[in-house]
Structure formats: C-alpha cells, structure tokens
C-alpha cells in the first residue's frame, strides 16, 4: 500500500470543530509553552551580558537571535501535536442512505401448447413474456424468481434482483422447454412458494399467468393455495385469452379460487393492452417503499497529529546534529 502524508494547516485551524475522545489531555496544552517560558527566563537570568562584536552588523545579530528560537518552536509544536493526538480528535460526519424496501416475488408463466393460441396477437405466450419483461424492468428493488410450467414446473430463474438476468430468463421461455404436456397449476404454485417461503421479507407475492385449469402434476392447486396462505404469500392470478370462442378456451375457475383464498386478486387479460393494465395495477398495489437511514460516522483525526509530530521529531534531530546547531548556539 502506498503511504502518503498529507498535511493541511486547516487541520489546526479547525481544532474547535473536533470532538475529543480523551478530553483530559487538552488540559496539558499550555504545558509546552510554560516549559519554554521557564527555560527562557532561566537562561536569560543566568546568561552573562555579552557586548556584541562591532565586526558583526546589528541586523545579522538580530537575525541569528531569531533563528536561535527555531529548536524551541519545533519542540513546542512537537509536544503540542503529541498532546492533541493523545486527546483522540475525531470528526462526526452525518450519513444518509436511501434503502428501498423491496418485495420478494415469484412469477409463474404457463408455456403449455395452448399458450401458443393466437386468439390474442401475436400469441398468449408472447404477450405474457413481453408484459412480464416490462414489469421486471420496473421492479429493480425486488427479488424475483421466474417459474415456467406446462405438465411440470421448471425453474427458469432462482430468486434474484439481477434485472438483466431475469429478462434473459423470460426471453428464453419457449413451449418446447418442457416435454410434459398439460397444465400443472398446483406444482407451479408449489415451486413459487419454495422460492419465497424462507425469505425474512414480510412482503411475499406470487403472480400466476395461465389460460387453463389444472390438468397435470402431483400437487392440487387448492393444497398449494393453503400452503401460500400459511407462509403469508399473496397470489395474483391472470387468465390470458380472448373472450371469443376458441379451440383452447380459457378456464377461469381454478385461477379465481387460488386468488380469492390467498387474499390476492384474479384478472382476465383479453389482449396485450389489458395485460399491461393488469401489471400496472399490481405494480401500484405492491409498490416498493423507501426507507431513509441516518447515522453518524466517526472519522479519527489523531493520525494527522502523530504524523506531524513524527516529522517535527526528525526536524529537531536534524537541527541538533547538523552544522546549523553551531550557528544556533552562538
């Protein structure tokens, strides 16, 4: 690590803005000056009066007398710096952090063959993926899991707050991803529950997008719904498909029951516009709250004074051992 010494006279000027961990040491601040005055008075008293040599100009003698005080000034500053360092100076920096209070959610999308129906353009699956992707982009503070399902569930993305990863997972959803035919609503909801059940977050939801009744899987949808209630998971269900007669008619009944029993809400999306409106409503109802956290950070300033004392010590040593000391003693 590169070691850098940085000194600013503002450090001394701003002494009154510091807080002190050991304030008792501050009572010692007059001590260096008192020692200097006592030494000066004793030296002056014991010093014989010597007439200045006429060969030396008066200005030169005054300059030498002024320079002779340099070692004393260095010692005063050295002791003062040590006392200030021992007093434990620190600054208080107020800090503020905005922390979004996100939601944990699992998003389940039906990718069975019936979702390829074009009664909504371009298809039920395509608009579900598009709108879900748009929704995920807006929920950057939430942890989201993506579950795809047909005759069996498939974990497309474990729970994460990586929006880009989630969008890629949604883009990769395809009806050929799962070999098992049918619609395993109960199993899909069960996988959603497993993704968020252990989260410490009190706000947990699941969004289930499908077009049909439960026709496959091992877990009954009502059993899954009871599990969701147990873990405090609210389930929003969305039935996708036109109201017009179709070869793959939409079955709302099971989706309605799931939403009602889990204290969620059932929606019917007949086109991309209505599906967008549904997700916008869910987005509003499950909005992310923002918390402001305030705290104080203590910034230790004693290092500056120790470093300054370190430099003064070697400066004093240099003055004592160098030829300059002969001039100062004359």
N, C-alpha and C positions, 0 to 999 in steps of 0.2 A: 504494500500500500504506500502510495506516495505521501510523504509527510510535508505538510505545508504550514508555515507560521504566518498568520495574518494579524496585523495589529492596526487598530484604529484608535485615535485619540477620543473618538466618540464613546469608547468603552469607559473611559474615565469620566467624561462629561456627563454620561447618563447613569452615574452611580446611584442617583436618587430614585431612578426608575426600577432599580433592582429590588428583589426580595432576598432575605438572608436566612439561611438555614441555621447558622450559629451566630446570632446577633451579638453575643457577649464579646466576641473577638473585636468588634468595632470600637469598644472602649479602649483598645490598645493603639488606635490610630495616632493619637498625639505623641505616643512614646518615641518614635524615631526622631521627631523634631525636638523633643525635650532632651534626648541624648545628645543631639547635635549642639544645642544651645549650651548645655553644661560643658561639653568638651571645648567649645569655642571660648567660653568665659574663662575656663581653667587655663587654656593655652595662652589667652591674652594676658591673664594675670601673671603667669609665670614667665612670660616671654620678656626678655630684656629689650629695652628700646635700642634699636639699631638705626643709626643715621644712614639714609640712603646714599649710595655712592653717586658722586657727581658725574661719573662717566656714563651712567645709565639715564636715559631720558625718563622724565616723570611719567609719561604716558605708558611706556614699556613696563614700568614697575606696577602701575595700576592694573595693567592687563594681566601680569603674572599673578597678582593678588587675587584677581577674579578667577583665573584659571585654577588657582590652588583650591578653590572650593568644589571643583568638579568631583573628586572622590567622595566628599561628604554628601553631595547631592545624589550621586549614584547609590550610596549606602542608604540614604533616606528613602529613595524610591524603591530600592530592593526590599527593605523591611516593610514598607507600606504595601507593596504588591503581595508579599507573603501573608501579611495580616488579612488583606482583602480576600485572598484565595482561601485561607482557613475559615473565614466567615461564611463560606458557602454561598456565593452570589448566584442567583438564578432569575430568569425572566419567565413570566407567565404569558404564554401565547394562547389566546382563546381559539378553539377549533370548532368547526361546524361541519356536519356531514349529513347529506340528504340520503336517507336509506329507504328505497321502495319496499313496501310490504307486499310482496308478490303472493300469487296463488299457485298451488300445486294442482295440476290437472292432467287427465288422460283423455286423449281424443281418439275415438274408435271409428273407423270408416269401413263400411261394407264394400268389399271388392268382388262379390259374387257375380256370376254371369248376368243376373237380372239388372245389375247396376250399369250394364252396357246399353240398356234400353235408351232409345233416342226420343222418347216422348218429351224430354226436355233437351234442348240443344246446348252443346253437341252430344252430351250423354249425361246420365245421372252421376256416373263416377267422375267424369271430367269436371263438372261444375262443383262437385263436392271437394275435389282436390284443389281447385282454383280458389274457392272461397276459404277453405281451411288454411291454405298457404297465406292468403291475405290476413287472416285472423292471427296466425302465428307471428307474422311480421310486427303486428301491433302489440303483442304480449311479450316484450323483451325482458320484463322484470319477473316473469313467471317461469316455473319449472314445468315442462310439458313432456308427456310421453305420447308416442303415436302407436296405435294398435290397428292392424288391418285384420279383417276376418271375412271368411266365407264359410265353408264347412268346418273350419277350425280357426282359432286365432293365431296371429303372427305378430311378434313384437318388432315393428319397423324401426322404432327408436326408443331406447330406455329414457327415463325421465332426465331431462337436461334443460338448461337455459340457453343453450347454443342455438340461436335462431337460424343460422345458416345450415347447421346440421339437420334441424327439424324440417326446413324447407326442402332439402335434398331428399330426406326420407319420404316426404309427401309426393315429391316428383317421381320417385321410383315405384310408387304403388301401381300395380297392374293386376288385372283379373287372372293372369296366369301365375301369379306369385304363390297361390295356394291350390294344391291339387284337389283337396276335398271339396265336393260340391255341397251347396246348401247355405243356410244362414244360421250360424251358431251365436245367437244374441247373448245367451246366458254365459257361454265360455268367454266371449269377447269382453263382456262387462266384468267377469271374474278376473281377467288379466288386467283390466284397467284398475280394478280395486287393488290388486297386488302391487301395482306401480306407485300408488299414492298412500296406501294404508298406514305405512310406518313413518310417514312424514310427521315431524313435530308441528308443522304448519296447521293451524286450526281451520284454515280455509282450503277445502279439497273438493274438486268437482270433476265430473266426467261428462263428456259430450259424445253421444252415440248417434251416428248417421247411418241410416239404413232405409230399405224400401220394403222390407217384408217381415213376416212372422218367424218365430224360432222354428227351424226345421232340422237342425243338426246339433251336434255337440253333446257333452255329458252333463252340463250344468243347466238346470232350469232357470229361466230368466227371473222368476219370482224369488228363487233362492238367492240368486246374485243380488237382487234388489234389497233383500233383507240384510245381506252382508254389507252392502253400501250404506244402509241406514246405521248399522252397528258401528261402522268406522266414520260416521259423520260425513259421508260423501254424497253430495247433491248431484243428481244425474239429469242432464238436459238431453232429450231425445228429439231427433229431427227425422221425419219421414220425407224422403225425396221422391218425387214423381208427379206427373200430370194428373189432373182431376178427370181427364178424359179416359174413356175405356182403353185398356191396354192389354197386351199379351202377358205382361208381368204386372198385374195390379198391385198397388201399394196397400199393405196391411198395417193399419194404424193401431189396432187394438193392444198388442203387447207393448208397443212403444209408449202408448198413453199410460198404461198401468205402471210401467217402470218409472216414468217421470213423476206420476202422482204419488206413489208410495215412497219415493226417495226425497220428496219435497222439492223436486226440480220443476221442469216445465216441458210440455210437449209442443212441438212446432210442426207445421206442414209447409214444405217448400215445393212450390209448383214450377219454379223456374229459377234462373240464376239471380234475378233481381230480388225475389222473395227470400232466397237463401242468404244473400248478402244482408238483407234487413234483419234476418234472424240472428246472424252472428254479431251484427252491430248492437242489437238489443242485449245479447249475452255479454258483449264487451262492456256495455254500460252498467248492467246489473252486477257484474263481477269485476268492477273497476279496482285497480291497484291503488292502495293508499300509500301515502308518502310520509315517513317519519323524519323529523329533524332531530338530530342528536348533537348536543352541545357538551364539550368538555374542555378542560384546561391542560395544556401540555407544558411541563416544566423544562426549561432549557438551561442546563448548567453552564455558568459563565466562569467558573473557577479556573478552567484550563488556560484562559487568556492571561490571567494574573500569574499563574505558575510559570507559563512560558515567558512572560515579560520579566519575571524575577530571574529566570534561568539566564536570559540574555544579559541582564544587569550584573549578575554574578561574574560572568566571564568578562564583561566590560571592566568591572572593578579589578579583576585579576590582571587583565591586560595593562591597566593603568599603573598597577603596583609593580609589575615585573618588567615593563618596558622602560626605555631611557627617558620617557616623558616624566616618570616619577621623580627623576633628579631635578627637573625644572620645577615640578610642583612643590618639592621640598625646600627649594632655595628660598 
